[in-house]
Amino acid sequence: MNRALRAASVGVLLLSPAVLSACSAGQVTQTATQERDKVGAMAQVGDITVRAAEFASPRQGSYEAGDDAELRMAIVNGGEEVDTLVSIDGDGFGDAEIRNAGAATTVGTASGAARGSDEIEIPVDTIVFIDGDEITVTLTDLDEPLTVGQYLDITLTFESAGELTLPVSVANPDEEVERGEAFDFHHEEGGEEEGTEDTARERESGRQSAEDSGGTDETDNE
């Protein structure tokens, strides 16, 4: 269970339906707003709000070209009618695959479920969590490497509310990623100092030999 994703989203549904409706008052169906959530990206279109959208942190610290990336998010339906996520599009990946193990874990009066192989139903006054537990969304075959701080623009299309686009970035790792052995600058500097001292001793020895040789020559001449 992705606790951070759920914690960032549950509070939204605790608002009354009137408040949820007020959030989208005056919006044209096809117009979406975007902002940064505490965890991941957030955007709204009509009565649909997407919160905490991000890619799961890869075990090795970054995604490589050709890898698959798991998309995580929470979708809130604050309207009076059921809506459906009908497509996930964008550049930088091959396809979006949806796996539904049953009814989505939700907070509200109903459960979200995949209506079709590539559709997810969003019931009224409900949060549908796409976090790898019941529903998993995977973007396949990334075009380029993707690491923490980098993002892809993902477009979600809903049957009634319309479409919204939001920048989805890679989540920070839950645990510190192991790093390679640090470079020992002091050891390197020590090696250089030792080499310098050796060179100085060799030069001093050379000068001393030359002086001794010169003294011997003078004695022979006398």
Phi and psi restraints in degrees (value plus and minus 20) as a CYANA .aco file:
   2 ASN   PHI    -108.8   -68.8
   2 ASN   PSI      75.4   115.4
   3 ARG   PHI     -85.5   -45.5
   3 ARG   PSI     -58.2   -18.2
   4 ALA   PHI     -82.5   -42.5
   4 ALA   PSI     -61.7   -21.7
   5 LEU   PHI     -82.6   -42.6
   5 LEU   PSI     -66.0   -26.0
   6 ARG   PHI     -89.6   -49.6
   6 ARG   PSI     -60.2   -20.2
   7 ALA   PHI     -82.3   -42.3
   7 ALA   PSI     -54.5   -14.5
   8 ALA   PHI     -95.0   -55.0
   8 ALA   PSI     -35.0     5.0
   9 SER   PHI    -134.6   -94.6
   9 SER   PSI     -50.3   -10.3
  10 VAL   PHI     -78.8   -38.8
  10 VAL   PSI     -57.3   -17.3
  11 GLY   PHI     -79.1   -39.1
  11 GLY   PSI     -47.6    -7.6
  12 VAL   PHI     -83.4   -43.4
  12 VAL   PSI     -62.8   -22.8
  13 LEU   PHI     -94.2   -54.2
  13 LEU   PSI     -38.4     1.6
  14 LEU   PHI     -90.9   -50.9
  14 LEU   PSI     -35.8     4.2
  15 LEU   PHI     -90.8   -50.8
  15 LEU   PSI     131.8   171.8
  16 SER   PHI     -88.8   -48.8
  16 SER   PSI     137.5   177.5
  17 PRO   PHI     -76.2   -36.2
  17 PRO   PSI     -52.8   -12.8
  18 ALA   PHI     -84.8   -44.8
  18 ALA   PSI     -60.7   -20.7
  19 VAL   PHI     -88.1   -48.1
  19 VAL   PSI     -60.9   -20.9
  20 LEU   PHI     -81.3   -41.3
  20 LEU   PSI     -60.0   -20.0
  21 SER   PHI     -87.5   -47.5
  21 SER   PSI     -56.4   -16.4
  22 ALA   PHI     -84.2   -44.2
  22 ALA   PSI     -48.8    -8.8
  23 CYS   PHI     -82.5   -42.5
  23 CYS   PSI     -48.7    -8.7
  24 SER   PHI    -128.4   -88.4
  24 SER   PSI     -12.5    27.5
  25 ALA   PHI     -82.3   -42.3
  25 ALA   PSI     115.2   155.2
  26 GLY   PHI      65.4   105.4
  26 GLY   PSI     -21.9    18.1
  27 GLN   PHI    -106.8   -66.8
  27 GLN   PSI     119.3   159.3
  28 VAL   PHI     -97.9   -57.9
  28 VAL   PSI     123.1   163.1
  29 THR   PHI     -72.1   -32.1
  29 THR   PSI     -60.1   -20.1
  30 GLN   PHI    -107.0   -67.0
  30 GLN   PSI     -18.0    22.0
  31 THR   PHI    -120.8   -80.8
  31 THR   PSI     106.0   146.0
  32 ALA   PHI    -136.3   -96.3
  32 ALA   PSI     127.8   167.8
  33 THR   PHI    -128.7   -88.7
  33 THR   PSI     129.1   169.1
  34 GLN   PHI    -148.5  -108.5
  34 GLN   PSI     129.1   169.1
  35 GLU   PHI    -183.4  -143.4
  35 GLU   PSI     152.3   192.3
  36 ARG   PHI    -113.7   -73.7
  36 ARG   PSI     103.7   143.7
  37 ASP   PHI    -102.6   -62.6
  37 ASP   PSI     150.3   190.3
  38 LYS   PHI     -80.4   -40.4
  38 LYS   PSI     -55.4   -15.4
  39 VAL   PHI    -147.9  -107.9
  39 VAL   PSI      85.6   125.6
  40 GLY   PHI      61.8   101.8
  40 GLY   PSI    -193.1  -153.1
  41 ALA   PHI    -110.8   -70.8
  41 ALA   PSI     135.8   175.8
  42 MET   PHI    -154.0  -114.0
  42 MET   PSI     121.9   161.9
  43 ALA   PHI    -172.1  -132.1
  43 ALA   PSI     138.1   178.1
  44 GLN   PHI    -157.5  -117.5
  44 GLN   PSI     120.9   160.9
  45 VAL   PHI    -163.9  -123.9
  45 VAL   PSI     104.8   144.8
  46 GLY   PHI      37.1    77.1
  46 GLY   PSI    -148.2  -108.2
  47 ASP   PHI    -112.3   -72.3
  47 ASP   PSI     -15.2    24.8
  48 ILE   PHI    -122.9   -82.9
  48 ILE   PSI     109.8   149.8
  49 THR   PHI    -142.3  -102.3
  49 THR   PSI     109.2   149.2
  50 VAL   PHI    -125.4   -85.4
  50 VAL   PSI     107.7   147.7
  51 ARG   PHI    -145.7  -105.7
  51 ARG   PSI     135.5   175.5
  52 ALA   PHI      33.2    73.2
  52 ALA   PSI      20.8    60.8
  53 ALA   PHI     -99.8   -59.8
  53 ALA   PSI     103.8   143.8
  54 GLU   PHI    -182.1  -142.1
  54 GLU   PSI     143.6   183.6
  55 PHE   PHI    -109.0   -69.0
  55 PHE   PSI     118.7   158.7
  56 ALA   PHI     -78.3   -38.3
  56 ALA   PSI     122.6   162.6
  57 SER   PHI     -88.9   -48.9
  57 SER   PSI     104.5   144.5
  58 PRO   PHI     -91.3   -51.3
  58 PRO   PSI     128.8   168.8
  59 ARG   PHI     -81.6   -41.6
  59 ARG   PSI     -55.8   -15.8
  60 GLN   PHI    -106.2   -66.2
  60 GLN   PSI     -16.4    23.6
  61 GLY   PHI      78.7   118.7
  61 GLY   PSI     -41.5    -1.5
  62 SER   PHI    -178.4  -138.4
  62 SER   PSI     137.2   177.2
  63 TYR   PHI    -110.7   -70.7
  63 TYR   PSI     122.0   162.0
  64 GLU   PHI    -120.7   -80.7
  64 GLU   PSI     140.7   180.7
  65 ALA   PHI     -77.3   -37.3
  65 ALA   PSI     112.5   152.5
  66 GLY   PHI      76.0   116.0
  66 GLY   PSI     -33.5     6.5
  67 ASP   PHI     -93.5   -53.5
  67 ASP   PSI     144.5   184.5
  68 ASP   PHI    -123.0   -83.0
  68 ASP   PSI     121.7   161.7
  69 ALA   PHI    -140.8  -100.8
  69 ALA   PSI     111.4   151.4
  70 GLU   PHI    -104.9   -64.9
  70 GLU   PSI     105.0   145.0
  71 LEU   PHI    -113.3   -73.3
  71 LEU   PSI     105.2   145.2
  72 ARG   PHI    -138.7   -98.7
  72 ARG   PSI     122.2   162.2
  73 MET   PHI    -191.6  -151.6
  73 MET   PSI     149.8   189.8
  74 ALA   PHI    -144.5  -104.5
  74 ALA   PSI     113.5   153.5
  75 ILE   PHI    -136.6   -96.6
  75 ILE   PSI     104.7   144.7
  76 VAL   PHI    -130.0   -90.0
  76 VAL   PSI     110.1   150.1
  77 ASN   PHI    -127.5   -87.5
  77 ASN   PSI      84.9   124.9
  78 GLY   PHI    -117.3   -77.3
  78 GLY   PSI      -8.1    31.9
  79 GLY   PHI    -112.0   -72.0
  79 GLY   PSI    -186.6  -146.6
  80 GLU   PHI    -129.0   -89.0
  80 GLU   PSI     -16.0    24.0
  81 GLU   PHI    -152.8  -112.8
  81 GLU   PSI     128.1   168.1
  82 VAL   PHI     -84.2   -44.2
  82 VAL   PSI     119.4   159.4
  83 ASP   PHI    -143.3  -103.3
  83 ASP   PSI     149.2   189.2
  84 THR   PHI    -159.9  -119.9
  84 THR   PSI     111.7   151.7
  85 LEU   PHI     -97.9   -57.9
  85 LEU   PSI      93.5   133.5
  86 VAL   PHI    -123.0   -83.0
  86 VAL   PSI     -38.8     1.2
  87 SER   PHI    -179.8  -139.8
  87 SER   PSI     133.7   173.7
  88 ILE   PHI    -150.3  -110.3
  88 ILE   PSI      96.8   136.8
  89 ASP   PHI    -149.7  -109.7
  89 ASP   PSI     148.3   188.3
  90 GLY   PHI     138.3   178.3
  90 GLY   PSI     152.9   192.9
  91 ASP   PHI    -118.4   -78.4
  91 ASP   PSI     135.4   175.4
  92 GLY   PHI      80.7   120.7
  92 GLY   PSI     -19.0    21.0
  93 PHE   PHI    -170.0  -130.0
  93 PHE   PSI     145.6   185.6
  94 GLY   PHI     -99.4   -59.4
  94 GLY   PSI     -77.2   -37.2
  95 ASP   PHI    -173.0  -133.0
  95 ASP   PSI     147.1   187.1
  96 ALA   PHI    -134.4   -94.4
  96 ALA   PSI     100.2   140.2
  97 GLU   PHI    -130.0   -90.0
  97 GLU   PSI     113.8   153.8
  98 ILE   PHI    -132.8   -92.8
  98 ILE   PSI     108.0   148.0
  99 ARG   PHI    -138.9   -98.9
  99 ARG   PSI     105.3   145.3
 100 ASN   PHI    -138.2   -98.2
 100 ASN   PSI      96.4   136.4
 101 ALA   PHI    -107.8   -67.8
 101 ALA   PSI     -18.4    21.6
 102 GLY   PHI     129.8   169.8
 102 GLY   PSI    -170.6  -130.6
 103 ALA   PHI     -93.5   -53.5
 103 ALA   PSI     118.0   158.0
 104 ALA   PHI     -89.7   -49.7
 104 ALA   PSI     127.9   167.9
 105 THR   PHI     -92.4   -52.4
 105 THR   PSI     101.1   141.1
 106 THR   PHI    -157.2  -117.2
 106 THR   PSI     147.0   187.0
 107 VAL   PHI    -137.1   -97.1
 107 VAL   PSI      98.1   138.1
 108 GLY   PHI     130.2   170.2
 108 GLY   PSI    -176.1  -136.1
 109 THR   PHI    -114.8   -74.8
 109 THR   PSI     -28.2    11.8
 110 ALA   PHI    -168.4  -128.4
 110 ALA   PSI     156.8   196.8
 111 SER   PHI    -136.0   -96.0
 111 SER   PSI     124.0   164.0
 112 GLY   PHI    -102.9   -62.9
 112 GLY   PSI     131.7   171.7
 113 ALA   PHI    -173.2  -133.2
 113 ALA   PSI     136.8   176.8
 114 ALA   PHI     -97.1   -57.1
 114 ALA   PSI      96.0   136.0
 115 ARG   PHI     -95.0   -55.0
 115 ARG   PSI     -52.4   -12.4
 116 GLY   PHI    -157.1  -117.1
 116 GLY   PSI    -196.2  -156.2
 117 SER   PHI     -84.8   -44.8
 117 SER   PSI     -43.4    -3.4
 118 ASP   PHI    -149.9  -109.9
 118 ASP   PSI       8.5    48.5
 119 GLU   PHI    -153.7  -113.7
 119 GLU   PSI     126.1   166.1
 120 ILE   PHI    -148.2  -108.2
 120 ILE   PSI     103.5   143.5
 121 GLU   PHI    -100.9   -60.9
 121 GLU   PSI     116.1   156.1
 122 ILE   PHI    -137.2   -97.2
 122 ILE   PSI      79.2   119.2
 123 PRO   PHI     -84.9   -44.9
 123 PRO   PSI     148.6   188.6
 124 VAL   PHI     -90.2   -50.2
 124 VAL   PSI     122.3   162.3
 125 ASP   PHI      28.5    68.5
 125 ASP   PSI      28.0    68.0
 126 THR   PHI    -159.0  -119.0
 126 THR   PSI     127.0   167.0
 127 ILE   PHI    -124.4   -84.4
 127 ILE   PSI     103.0   143.0
 128 VAL   PHI    -121.9   -81.9
 128 VAL   PSI      97.6   137.6
 129 PHE   PHI    -111.7   -71.7
 129 PHE   PSI     103.1   143.1
 130 ILE   PHI    -127.9   -87.9
 130 ILE   PSI      70.9   110.9
 131 ASP   PHI    -156.9  -116.9
 131 ASP   PSI      -4.5    35.5
 132 GLY   PHI      69.0   109.0
 132 GLY   PSI     -25.3    14.7
 133 ASP   PHI    -102.1   -62.1
 133 ASP   PSI     -85.0   -45.0
 134 GLU   PHI    -124.9   -84.9
 134 GLU   PSI     -60.0   -20.0
 135 ILE   PHI    -139.3   -99.3
 135 ILE   PSI     110.7   150.7
 136 THR   PHI    -144.7  -104.7
 136 THR   PSI     111.0   151.0
 137 VAL   PHI    -135.7   -95.7
 137 VAL   PSI     103.4   143.4
 138 THR   PHI    -141.3  -101.3
 138 THR   PSI     107.7   147.7
 139 LEU   PHI    -113.1   -73.1
 139 LEU   PSI     100.6   140.6
 140 THR   PHI    -115.9   -75.9
 140 THR   PSI     134.0   174.0
 141 ASP   PHI      33.3    73.3
 141 ASP   PSI      46.1    86.1
 142 LEU   PHI     -79.0   -39.0
 142 LEU   PSI     120.4   160.4
 143 ASP   PHI     -92.2   -52.2
 143 ASP   PSI     -56.9   -16.9
 144 GLU   PHI    -157.4  -117.4
 144 GLU   PSI     143.2   183.2
 145 PRO   PHI     -79.4   -39.4
 145 PRO   PSI     130.9   170.9
 146 LEU   PHI    -161.6  -121.6
 146 LEU   PSI     105.5   145.5
 147 THR   PHI    -150.5  -110.5
 147 THR   PSI     158.4   198.4
 148 VAL   PHI     -76.9   -36.9
 148 VAL   PSI     112.6   152.6
 149 GLY   PHI      76.9   116.9
 149 GLY   PSI     -39.9     0.1
 150 GLN   PHI    -114.4   -74.4
 150 GLN   PSI     135.5   175.5
 151 TYR   PHI    -164.6  -124.6
 151 TYR   PSI     145.5   185.5
 152 LEU   PHI    -144.5  -104.5
 152 LEU   PSI     121.7   161.7
 153 ASP   PHI    -100.7   -60.7
 153 ASP   PSI      97.9   137.9
 154 ILE   PHI    -132.4   -92.4
 154 ILE   PSI     111.1   151.1
 155 THR   PHI    -126.7   -86.7
 155 THR   PSI     102.6   142.6
 156 LEU   PHI    -126.6   -86.6
 156 LEU   PSI     110.5   150.5
 157 THR   PHI    -133.9   -93.9
 157 THR   PSI     104.6   144.6
 158 PHE   PHI    -128.1   -88.1
 158 PHE   PSI     124.0   164.0
 159 GLU   PHI     -77.5   -37.5
 159 GLU   PSI     -63.0   -23.0
 160 SER   PHI    -121.6   -81.6
 160 SER   PSI     -67.3   -27.3
 161 ALA   PHI     -91.6   -51.6
 161 ALA   PSI     -48.0    -8.0
 162 GLY   PHI      85.4   125.4
 162 GLY   PSI    -174.0  -134.0
 163 GLU   PHI    -137.3   -97.3
 163 GLU   PSI     133.4   173.4
 164 LEU   PHI    -160.1  -120.1
 164 LEU   PSI     131.5   171.5
 165 THR   PHI    -143.9  -103.9
 165 THR   PSI     114.3   154.3
 166 LEU   PHI    -162.2  -122.2
 166 LEU   PSI     128.8   168.8
 167 PRO   PHI    -100.3   -60.3
 167 PRO   PSI      96.3   136.3
 168 VAL   PHI    -125.1   -85.1
 168 VAL   PSI     100.3   140.3
 169 SER   PHI    -128.4   -88.4
 169 SER   PSI     149.7   189.7
 170 VAL   PHI     -99.2   -59.2
 170 VAL   PSI     112.9   152.9
 171 ALA   PHI     -88.4   -48.4
 171 ALA   PSI     131.7   171.7
 172 ASN   PHI     -86.4   -46.4
 172 ASN   PSI     125.4   165.4
 173 PRO   PHI     -85.2   -45.2
 173 PRO   PSI     123.8   163.8
 174 ASP   PHI     -88.4   -48.4
 174 ASP   PSI     -52.0   -12.0
 175 GLU   PHI    -143.0  -103.0
 175 GLU   PSI     133.5   173.5
 176 GLU   PHI     -83.3   -43.3
 176 GLU   PSI     109.6   149.6
 177 VAL   PHI     -94.9   -54.9
 177 VAL   PSI     112.3   152.3
 178 GLU   PHI     -85.4   -45.4
 178 GLU   PSI     113.0   153.0
 179 ARG   PHI    -127.5   -87.5
 179 ARG   PSI     142.8   182.8
 180 GLY   PHI     -91.6   -51.6
 180 GLY   PSI     150.5   190.5
 181 GLU   PHI     -84.4   -44.4
 181 GLU   PSI     112.3   152.3
 182 ALA   PHI     -89.3   -49.3
 182 ALA   PSI     128.6   168.6
 183 PHE   PHI     -97.5   -57.5
 183 PHE   PSI     110.3   150.3
 184 ASP   PHI    -109.8   -69.8
 184 ASP   PSI      73.6   113.6
 185 PHE   PHI     -86.6   -46.6
 185 PHE   PSI     -57.3   -17.3
 186 HIS   PHI     -84.9   -44.9
 186 HIS   PSI     -58.1   -18.1
 187 HIS   PHI     -84.7   -44.7
 187 HIS   PSI     -61.5   -21.5
 188 GLU   PHI     -84.6   -44.6
 188 GLU   PSI     -63.1   -23.1
 189 GLU   PHI     -84.5   -44.5
 189 GLU   PSI     -59.0   -19.0
 190 GLY   PHI     -81.8   -41.8
 190 GLY   PSI     -59.5   -19.5
 191 GLY   PHI     -83.5   -43.5
 191 GLY   PSI     -60.2   -20.2
 192 GLU   PHI     -86.0   -46.0
 192 GLU   PSI     -60.1   -20.1
 193 GLU   PHI     -85.4   -45.4
 193 GLU   PSI     -61.5   -21.5
 194 GLU   PHI     -83.0   -43.0
 194 GLU   PSI     -59.8   -19.8
 195 GLY   PHI     -84.0   -44.0
 195 GLY   PSI     -58.7   -18.7
 196 THR   PHI     -85.4   -45.4
 196 THR   PSI     -61.5   -21.5
 197 GLU   PHI     -85.3   -45.3
 197 GLU   PSI     -60.1   -20.1
 198 ASP   PHI     -81.5   -41.5
 198 ASP   PSI     -62.8   -22.8
 199 THR   PHI     -83.4   -43.4
 199 THR   PSI     -61.6   -21.6
 200 ALA   PHI     -83.7   -43.7
 200 ALA   PSI     -61.2   -21.2
 201 ARG   PHI     -84.5   -44.5
 201 ARG   PSI     -59.2   -19.2
 202 GLU   PHI     -83.5   -43.5
 202 GLU   PSI     -62.2   -22.2
 203 ARG   PHI     -84.7   -44.7
 203 ARG   PSI     -62.6   -22.6
 204 GLU   PHI     -82.7   -42.7
 204 GLU   PSI     -60.5   -20.5
 205 SER   PHI     -84.4   -44.4
 205 SER   PSI     -58.5   -18.5
 206 GLY   PHI     -84.9   -44.9
 206 GLY   PSI     -62.2   -22.2
 207 ARG   PHI     -84.9   -44.9
 207 ARG   PSI     -61.1   -21.1
 208 GLN   PHI     -83.7   -43.7
 208 GLN   PSI     -59.6   -19.6
 209 SER   PHI     -84.2   -44.2
 209 SER   PSI     -59.5   -19.5
 210 ALA   PHI     -85.7   -45.7
 210 ALA   PSI     -61.0   -21.0
 211 GLU   PHI     -85.9   -45.9
 211 GLU   PSI     -61.9   -21.9
 212 ASP   PHI     -83.2   -43.2
 212 ASP   PSI     -59.3   -19.3
 213 SER   PHI     -86.3   -46.3
 213 SER   PSI     -59.1   -19.1
 214 GLY   PHI     -86.0   -46.0
 214 GLY   PSI     -58.5   -18.5
 215 GLY   PHI     -86.5   -46.5
 215 GLY   PSI     -56.4   -16.4
 216 THR   PHI     -86.3   -46.3
 216 THR   PSI     -60.2   -20.2
 217 ASP   PHI     -82.5   -42.5
 217 ASP   PSI     -60.4   -20.4
 218 GLU   PHI     -86.7   -46.7
 218 GLU   PSI     -61.1   -21.1
 219 THR   PHI     -82.7   -42.7
 219 THR   PSI     -60.9   -20.9
 220 ASP   PHI     -83.6   -43.6
 220 ASP   PSI     -59.3   -19.3
 221 ASN   PHI     -85.1   -45.1
 221 ASN   PSI     -56.8   -16.8
